[in-house]
């Protein structure tokens, strides 16, 4: 059993939602609205599938195809070794 001293916040299963809400909160009036929007994003099957696709591509060393991915952009624009 976890005690308040040993519990982590946010819980592991809510970290993505909290990170999204922090970013959204910069553009909306209330934290409650930001958290509600983030909850909808995290629960979207299409978004979850895309996150898994990107993670799988990165795990296998393939470019993910997202033009905003700094890692893949750097890998595609780096001069070839040799």
C-alpha positions as MATLAB code, in Angstrom:
seq = 'XXXXXXXXXXXXXXXXXXXXXXXXXXXXXXXXXXXXXXXXXXXXXXXXXXXXXXXXXXXXXXXXXXXXXXXXXXXXXXXXXX';
ca = [
       0.000    0.000    0.000;
       1.359    3.426   -0.870;
       1.330    6.224    1.621;
       1.176    9.906    0.708;
       4.920   10.058    1.308;
       5.679    7.268   -1.197;
       2.994    7.963   -3.804;
       4.083    9.742   -6.951;
       2.076   12.518   -8.514;
       0.804   12.411  -11.105;
       0.161    8.676  -11.131;
       2.018    6.843  -13.907;
      -1.167    6.322  -15.913;
      -1.999   10.055  -15.815;
       1.399   11.530  -16.714;
       0.593   12.042  -20.390;
      -2.672   13.762  -19.476;
      -0.897   16.030  -17.001;
       1.847   16.950  -19.468;
      -0.712   17.792  -22.133;
      -2.813   19.794  -19.676;
       0.228   21.831  -18.637;
       0.848   22.821  -22.255;
      -2.836   23.462  -23.002;
      -3.172   25.544  -19.834;
      -0.923   28.168  -21.399;
      -3.646   28.870  -23.969;
      -6.914   28.508  -22.039;
      -8.524   30.296  -19.106;
      -8.686   27.520  -16.528;
      -6.773   24.435  -15.450;
     -10.072   22.523  -15.385;
     -10.621   23.227  -19.094;
      -7.033   22.277  -19.924;
      -7.390   19.017  -18.008;
     -10.718   18.234  -19.734;
      -9.179   18.789  -23.189;
      -6.125   16.704  -22.286;
      -8.373   13.892  -21.044;
     -10.125   13.789  -24.423;
      -6.797   13.676  -26.248;
      -5.431   10.850  -24.093;
      -8.604    8.782  -24.523;
      -8.688    9.170  -28.322;
      -8.003    5.790  -29.978;
      -6.578    7.513  -33.058;
      -4.093    9.538  -31.028;
      -3.093    6.521  -28.925;
      -2.515    4.505  -32.105;
      -0.345    7.271  -33.566;
       1.714    7.536  -30.384;
       2.266    3.774  -30.486;
       3.233    3.921  -34.184;
       5.791    6.653  -33.503;
       7.190    4.771  -30.491;
       7.460    1.552  -32.519;
       9.299    3.367  -35.329;
      11.749    4.916  -32.872;
      12.242    1.593  -31.105;
      13.250   -0.081  -34.376;
      15.485    2.844  -35.396;
      13.233    3.951  -38.236;
      12.166    7.560  -38.865;
       8.654    8.132  -37.588;
       7.602   10.417  -40.423;
       6.541   13.259  -38.122;
       8.082   16.465  -39.439;
       8.099   17.928  -35.926;
      10.168   15.103  -34.440;
      13.550   16.673  -33.712;
      15.322   13.309  -33.443;
      14.132   12.087  -36.849;
      14.748   15.469  -38.474;
      18.334   15.523  -37.209;
      18.896   11.923  -38.328;
      17.575   12.661  -41.838;
      19.577   15.862  -42.269;
      22.845   14.704  -40.688;
      25.688   14.118  -43.128;
      26.308   10.462  -43.906;
      29.141    8.891  -41.947;
      31.967    7.505  -43.988;
];
